[in-house]
């Protein structure tokens, strides 16, 4: 079962997961053909976590997986999931996506 933000519960619908992944990976070479496998991996992880999963946990899991698989697909999904309203939202997310923290130097 999926627990929505409103508290409403509904059965997990794999087709919705696949549709979201397909939209995010559309025309992405080497990624679009992996949608079914990604959906299966995600669905398995949700089942292992228990009988219920929140819609928020699903969205975050998809984002985490897409971030590793394809950054453009990640941004596409993030723009819908996080409700981007302007180019500044994209800029912020790209900054977070590309941010790398260098290890602190120790002065010995």
Beta strands, then each sheet from edge to edge (+ up, - down):
strand 1: 2-3
strand 2: 9-10
strand 3: 53-54
sheet 1: 2+ 1- 3-
end
